[in-house]
Amino acid sequence: MESIQQEGDRRHDEIRVPLMGAGKVVNRNLYIATSVAVLGPLSIGYTLGYTSSANPDLKAKNILDEDTASLFGALIAVGAMGGGLLAGWLIEAAGRKLCVMSCALPFVIGWLCISISHGIIALLMIGRILTGVAAGMCSLVVPVYIAETSTPSLRGFLGSCFQVAVTVGILFSYVVGLAGLNYVWLALVGAIIPTVLIVLMAFMPETPHYLLGKNKRNDALHVLTYLRGVHVDVDDECCEIESNLDQQETMSFSEFLAPGLYKPLIVSCMLMIFQQFSGINAVMFFTVDIFGSAGFSDGHLATVIVGAVQVVFTCIAASIMDRAGRRILLIIAGTGMTISCVTFGLYYQLTESTSTTNVTIATTVAPSSSDLNWLSLTSMIVYIISFSLGWGAIPWLVMSEIFPARARGIASGIATLVNWTCAFIVTLTFVQMSDAFSHQGAFWFYAGVCFLGIVFVFFVVPETKGRTLEEIECYFEGRNPKML
């Protein structure tokens, strides 16, 4: 049976290849368009890492205390919730390209508010919310833009560049923080990236899917020729997109009851929930303490090391995404995360008995036991590597692939809202969870979530590597149930 399926897949691929025409595909312009678009998630990463670099300065100047600093960090998620919904509407009303460019505006305005705040807390918070709005918008539109401009064979690699850019942005913020810049200059550096984005994106094309949806066939053919190369006959690819669009009607909310929409929506939202409740925030919270117990006295250096590890292994994940597939990477990564969360909990369980004081989240110092320091350090490294290989990038990639074209904006907006809402909930509840269930209880809870994520992927999530967006849509609508 397996050989028959493989033979069927081979014949299917042979039939599908001519869609790109007989000429050789030249991906240079596709790489350029993707490189410009990922300046958006680069800004997201810088925004996420900004508080780690700026909070010490803000506290030293008595602008923020512990409580307001925590709120300042969490407000990005509040803004992102609204930003995701805004982008879900704007991506259909104004197009993918203009929506990407629009992301830059709240980024720039937000950074400027922070830089000119002069210690006014309200202005700091407004600036943080605005950068959160921009982050939510980018989280939605950039994956969709990349997916709709990519070829099936490169969509996994290029789609993973979203998360690569986020990790690079985080690392960049850590490195700039090591340079000793104060919170004002750190904010001004943050404003540079979206400024470059809005300028360069003006020269990039709109996606062919959006243009065909607006009955602009000649423009779509021009864009496809630009993206694939002048020697490629793009008419077949254009016809395939058109054929799928012709079968669709105007989007209505009643369609959320149809399998073609509610099935991919459940898949995407559940992946977002598992990503945020997997324990990544807890692991990052304990980074400085874990490195400190291992002999690293410089907390900033510890965060840079972790950021560098994330970048390296997210790049590795991107490079193998289209060969290994989404499912296998999620399952392997989830297994590593489950095991490392269990050993994290074991570490705190074993060392808690040696602690003579009550440890709270506000004054966390990982219980020291030289014989067990290797366990916490190894657990953290394994977890970061595993998360970077799968659950960091793939939920966003899958979101950009599985929704039907007519609902891609609103459905992606819902998935983005779920992701950032979960991020906000995890941020607010981590302190209470650790107090109520102890550190080990919290990590064992995250281990259980990671295990459930593995089960969900194994039984529910389809493999999308190498398939066109139209084929994936047909699968969820039941028009091609044996495709995946």
C-alpha positions in Angstrom: 0.0 0.0 0.0 2.8 2.4 0.8 4.5 1.9 -2.6 1.2 2.4 -4.3 0.7 5.7 -2.4 4.3 6.8 -3.2 3.7 6.0 -6.9 0.4 8.0 -6.8 2.2 11.0 -5.2 5.0 10.7 -7.8 2.5 10.8 -10.7 0.6 13.7 -9.0 3.8 15.7 -8.8 4.6 15.0 -12.4 1.2 16.3 -13.4 1.6 19.4 -11.2 5.1 20.4 -12.3 4.1 21.9 -15.7 2.0 24.5 -13.8 5.3 26.5 -13.6 5.8 26.2 -17.3 8.7 24.6 -19.2 11.2 27.4 -18.5 13.6 27.5 -15.5 12.2 29.2 -12.5 14.3 32.1 -11.3 13.6 32.8 -7.6 15.8 35.9 -7.2 12.9 38.4 -7.1 10.9 36.1 -4.8 13.9 36.1 -2.3 14.0 39.9 -2.5 10.3 40.3 -1.8 10.5 37.9 1.1 13.6 39.6 2.5 11.8 43.0 2.5 8.6 41.6 4.0 10.5 39.9 6.9 11.7 43.4 8.1 8.2 43.3 9.8 8.9 40.3 12.0 12.4 41.6 12.5 10.7 44.6 14.2 8.5 42.2 16.2 11.6 40.5 17.6 13.2 43.8 18.5 10.0 44.9 20.2 9.8 41.6 22.2 13.4 41.9 23.3 13.3 45.7 24.0 12.1 45.4 27.6 15.0 43.1 28.6 17.4 45.8 27.4 15.5 48.9 28.4 13.9 47.9 31.8 17.1 48.1 33.8 17.6 51.7 32.6 13.9 52.6 33.2 14.1 51.2 36.7 17.5 52.8 37.5 15.9 56.2 36.6 12.9 55.5 38.8 10.6 55.7 35.8 9.2 52.2 36.3 9.0 49.9 39.3 8.6 46.1 39.3 4.8 46.2 38.7 4.8 48.9 36.0 7.8 47.2 34.3 5.8 44.0 34.1 2.8 45.8 32.7 5.0 47.6 30.2 6.2 44.3 28.9 2.8 42.7 28.7 1.1 45.6 26.9 2.6 44.4 23.6 0.1 41.5 23.7 -2.8 43.8 24.4 -2.0 45.9 21.3 -1.3 42.8 19.2 -4.8 41.5 19.9 -6.3 44.5 18.2 -3.6 44.6 15.5 -4.4 41.1 14.4 -8.1 41.9 13.9 -7.3 45.2 12.2 -5.0 43.4 9.7 -7.6 40.7 9.1 -9.8 43.5 7.7 -7.1 45.6 6.0 -5.5 42.6 4.2 -8.8 42.1 2.2 -9.8 45.8 1.9 -6.4 47.3 0.9 -4.3 44.3 -0.1 -1.4 42.4 1.3 1.3 44.8 0.1 -0.4 47.9 1.6 -1.1 46.1 4.8 2.6 45.2 5.2 3.5 48.9 4.6 0.8 50.0 7.1 2.4 47.9 9.8 5.4 50.3 9.8 3.3 53.3 10.9 2.3 52.1 14.4 5.8 50.8 14.9 7.4 54.2 14.1 4.8 56.2 16.0 5.1 53.9 19.0 8.9 54.1 19.2 8.8 57.8 18.9 6.3 58.0 21.8 8.7 56.0 23.9 11.7 58.0 22.9 10.1 61.4 23.7 8.2 60.3 26.8 10.8 62.0 29.2 9.6 59.7 32.0 5.9 60.1 31.4 4.6 56.7 32.1 1.4 57.1 30.1 3.3 58.0 27.0 5.6 55.0 27.5 2.5 52.7 27.7 0.8 54.2 24.7 4.0 53.7 22.7 4.2 50.1 23.9 0.6 49.4 22.9 1.2 50.9 19.4 4.2 48.7 18.8 2.0 45.8 19.9 -0.6 46.8 17.3 2.1 46.7 14.7 3.3 43.4 15.9 -0.1 41.9 15.7 -0.6 43.2 12.2 2.8 41.8 11.0 2.0 38.5 12.6 -0.9 38.1 10.3 0.0 39.7 7.0 3.6 38.8 6.5 3.1 35.0 6.6 0.2 35.4 4.2 2.2 37.6 1.9 5.1 35.1 1.8 2.7 32.1 1.3 0.9 33.8 -1.6 4.1 34.8 -3.5 6.0 31.6 -2.9 6.2 28.4 -5.0 5.0 25.2 -3.3 8.6 23.9 -3.1 9.9 27.0 -1.3 6.9 27.9 0.8 8.1 26.1 3.9 11.6 27.6 3.8 10.4 31.1 3.0 7.5 30.9 5.4 9.9 29.9 8.2 11.9 33.1 7.6 9.2 34.9 9.5 10.3 33.2 12.8 13.9 33.4 11.8 13.5 37.2 11.5 11.7 37.3 14.9 14.6 35.5 16.6 17.2 37.7 14.8 15.3 40.8 16.0 15.3 39.5 19.6 19.0 38.8 19.4 19.7 42.2 17.9 17.9 43.9 20.8 20.0 42.0 23.3 23.2 42.9 21.5 22.3 46.6 21.3 21.4 46.5 25.0 24.9 45.2 25.7 26.3 48.4 24.0 24.9 50.4 27.0 22.3 52.5 25.1 19.6 54.0 27.3 15.9 53.4 26.7 15.6 56.4 24.4 18.3 55.4 22.0 17.1 51.8 22.1 13.7 53.1 21.0 15.1 55.2 18.2 17.1 52.2 16.9 13.7 50.3 16.9 12.2 53.0 14.7 14.8 52.6 12.0 13.7 49.0 10.9 10.0 49.8 10.1 11.1 53.0 8.4 13.3 50.9 6.0 10.4 48.5 5.6 7.9 51.1 4.4 10.3 52.5 1.9 11.5 49.2 0.4 8.0 47.6 0.4 6.8 50.3 -1.9 8.8 48.7 -4.7 7.6 45.1 -4.0 4.7 43.5 -5.8 1.2 42.7 -4.6 0.4 39.0 -4.4 -1.2 37.3 -7.4 -3.9 35.7 -5.3 -5.2 39.1 -4.2 -5.0 40.6 -7.7 -6.9 37.8 -9.2 -9.5 38.1 -6.5 -10.0 41.7 -7.6 -10.2 40.6 -11.3 -6.8 42.1 -12.2 -5.6 39.2 -14.3 -3.0 41.2 -16.4 -1.5 42.6 -13.2 -1.4 39.1 -11.7 0.4 37.7 -14.7 2.9 40.5 -14.5 3.6 39.8 -10.8 4.0 36.0 -11.5 6.4 36.7 -14.3 8.4 39.0 -12.0 8.5 36.4 -9.2 9.1 33.3 -11.4 11.3 34.7 -14.2 10.6 35.8 -17.7 11.4 32.4 -19.2 8.5 30.7 -17.2 5.0 30.3 -18.7 3.0 31.5 -15.7 -0.4 31.2 -17.4 -1.1 27.7 -16.0 -0.3 28.8 -12.4 -2.6 31.8 -12.9 -5.4 29.6 -14.3 -5.1 27.2 -11.3 -5.5 30.1 -8.9 -8.4 31.5 -10.9 -10.1 28.1 -11.1 -10.1 27.9 -7.3 -11.3 31.5 -6.9 -14.1 30.9 -9.4 -15.5 28.1 -7.1 -15.8 30.5 -4.2 -18.5 32.8 -3.2 -18.5 36.0 -1.2 -17.4 35.3 2.4 -20.2 35.1 5.0 -20.1 34.3 8.7 -22.3 31.3 8.1 -19.4 29.6 6.3 -17.7 29.1 9.7 -20.0 26.2 10.0 -18.7 24.6 6.8 -15.9 22.0 7.1 -13.7 23.9 4.6 -13.4 26.7 7.1 -14.0 25.5 10.6 -11.6 22.6 10.2 -8.5 24.7 9.3 -9.6 27.3 11.8 -9.6 24.7 14.6 -6.2 23.4 13.4 -4.6 26.8 13.3 -6.0 28.1 16.6 -5.1 24.9 18.5 -1.5 25.2 17.2 -1.4 28.7 18.5 -2.7 27.6 21.9 -0.2 24.8 22.2 2.7 27.2 21.1 1.9 29.7 23.8 1.1 27.2 26.6 4.2 25.1 25.8 6.3 26.8 28.5 8.5 29.0 26.3 7.8 32.1 28.5 8.7 30.1 31.7 11.9 28.9 30.2 12.9 32.4 29.1 12.0 33.8 32.5 14.5 31.4 34.2 17.3 31.9 31.7 19.4 34.3 33.8 19.0 32.3 37.0 19.9 29.0 35.3 23.0 30.4 33.7 23.9 32.1 37.0 23.8 28.7 38.8 26.0 27.4 36.1 28.6 30.1 36.7 27.6 32.9 34.3 27.4 36.1 36.4 26.5 38.3 33.4 22.7 38.0 32.9 22.8 40.1 29.7 25.4 37.7 28.2 23.2 34.8 29.1 20.2 36.2 27.1 22.5 36.8 24.1 23.6 33.2 24.2 20.1 32.0 24.3 19.1 34.4 21.5 21.9 33.1 19.4 20.9 29.5 19.9 17.4 30.4 18.8 18.6 32.0 15.7 20.8 29.1 14.7 18.3 26.4 15.2 15.4 28.4 13.7 17.6 28.7 10.6 18.2 25.0 10.6 14.5 24.4 10.8 13.8 26.7 7.9 16.5 24.9 5.8 14.9 21.5 6.2 11.2 22.5 6.4 10.4 21.6 2.8 12.3 18.3 3.0 11.3 17.0 6.4 7.7 18.4 6.5 5.7 20.3 9.1 4.2 17.3 11.0 7.5 15.5 11.7 9.2 18.6 12.9 6.3 19.5 15.2 6.3 15.9 16.6 10.1 15.8 17.1 10.2 19.3 18.6 7.2 18.5 20.9 8.9 15.4 22.1 12.1 17.3 23.0 10.0 20.0 24.8 8.0 17.5 26.7 11.1 15.7 28.0 12.9 18.9 28.9 9.9 20.3 30.8 9.7 17.1 32.8 13.4 17.3 33.6 13.0 21.0 34.5 10.3 20.0 37.0 12.5 17.2 38.3 15.4 19.7 38.8 13.2 22.0 40.9 11.7 19.0 42.8 15.1 17.7 43.7 16.6 21.0 44.7 13.6 22.4 46.5 14.3 20.2 49.5 17.7 21.8 49.8 16.3 25.3 49.9 15.7 26.8 53.3 13.6 29.8 52.1 10.3 30.2 50.4 11.1 31.2 46.8 8.7 33.4 45.0 8.5 34.4 41.4 9.4 38.0 42.1 12.7 37.0 43.8 13.5 33.8 41.9 16.9 32.4 42.4 17.2 28.9 41.1 18.0 26.6 44.1 21.7 26.0 43.9 23.0 22.4 43.9 26.3 22.0 42.1 25.5 18.4 41.4 22.3 19.3 39.5 23.2 22.5 37.7 23.9 20.5 34.6 20.3 19.2 34.6 18.7 22.7 34.5 21.2 23.9 31.9 20.8 20.9 29.7 17.0 21.0 30.0 17.0 24.7 29.0 19.2 24.1 26.0 17.2 21.1 24.8 14.0 23.0 25.2 15.2 26.1 23.3 16.6 23.9 20.4 13.4 21.9 20.2 11.1 24.9 20.3 13.2 26.6 17.6 13.0 23.6 15.3 9.3 23.3 15.3 6.8 25.1 17.5 8.4 28.6 17.0 7.9 28.8 13.3 5.4 26.2 12.1 2.1 27.5 13.7 2.5 30.8 11.8 3.5 28.9 8.6 0.5 26.6 8.8 -1.8 29.6 9.4 -0.7 31.1 6.1 -1.3 27.9 4.2 -4.5 26.3 5.2 -7.3 28.9 5.0 -9.4 29.4 1.8 -8.6 32.5 -0.1 -12.0 34.1 0.5 -11.6 33.8 4.3 -7.8 34.1 4.6 -8.0 37.6 6.2 -10.7 37.1 8.8 -9.6 33.5 9.7 -6.0 34.5 10.0 -7.1 37.5 12.2 -8.9 35.1 14.5 -5.9 32.8 14.8 -3.6 35.8 15.4 -6.0 37.0 18.1 -5.9 33.6 19.8 -2.1 33.5 19.8 -1.6 37.0 21.3 -4.5 36.5 23.8 -2.8 33.2 25.0 0.5 35.1 25.2 -1.1 37.7 27.5 -2.8 35.1 29.6 0.4 33.1 30.1 2.3 36.3 31.0 -0.3 37.2 33.6 -0.8 33.7 35.1 2.8 32.5 35.2 3.4 34.1 38.6 0.2 32.8 40.1 0.8 29.3 38.7 4.3 29.1 40.1 3.0 30.3 43.5 0.1 27.9 43.5 1.7 24.8 42.1 5.4 25.5 42.7 8.0 25.7 39.9 8.0 22.0 39.3 4.3 21.9 39.1 4.2 24.7 36.5 6.8 22.9 34.3 5.0 19.6 34.6 1.9 21.4 33.5 3.7 22.7 30.4 5.1 19.1 29.8 1.5 17.9 29.7 0.5 20.6 27.2 3.5 19.7 25.0 2.4 16.1 25.0 -1.1 17.0 24.1 0.3 19.1 21.2 2.1 16.0 19.9 -1.1 13.9 20.0 -3.0 16.7 18.2 -0.5 17.0 15.5 -0.3 13.2 15.0 -4.1 12.7 14.6 -5.4 16.1 13.2 -2.8 18.2 11.5 -2.2 17.4 7.8 1.1 17.6 6.0 1.2 20.6 3.6 4.8 20.5 2.3 5.0 20.7 -1.5 1.3 21.4 -2.0 -0.2 24.4 -3.6 -2.5 26.6 -1.5 -5.4 25.5 -3.8 -4.7 21.8 -3.2 -4.7 22.3 0.6 -8.0 24.2 0.3 -9.5 21.3 -1.7 -8.4 18.8 1.0 -10.2 20.6 3.8 -13.3 21.0 1.7 -13.3 17.3 0.9 -12.8 17.7 -2.8 -9.4 15.9 -2.6 -9.5 13.8 0.6 -6.6 11.6 -0.4 -4.2 14.4 -1.1 -2.4 14.5 2.2 
